[in-house]
Amino acid sequence: MEFEQFRRTLNAFLKVYYDGSKALYQKMALPELTQKQFKYLKAIDHDPTITMSDLAQHFNLSKPSITDIIQKFETAGLIAKERSLDDGRIMILKLTELGKVMANTNQLESEAFTEHIFHALSDEELTTLHALLQKVGTHP
């Protein structure tokens, strides 16, 4: 098989995933997020005491950058700030209900794509695809 032919086929395969993801966002009336934004939301979701400084340090971002990100999340209704009970000067970042949904939307994307594949392939084809994906997904 030629490299270019394989590349086009792989891109078509990935397009099915991305189109399905976009449809999921539209169906749920959710804003689309970048991979980095997902990572920020997941970090906030996993740490109940995370602050803007913690998030900036964790992702090696400047204070102005993290401030901009957090303001966008607040405007979108994804996060809220709460004062620390230990130190009222410190603001803790918390996900809103919408933020929690968004933090886990990539799980929903993956499930929808997997369901699409399960319906499109036979059991034998699924077994073959699984073996191939394990082979290329394993780091040397």
Helices and strands as residue ranges (DSSP letters): H 3-28, H 35-46, H 52-58, H 63-75, E 79-83, E 91-95, H 97-103, H 105-120, H 123-137
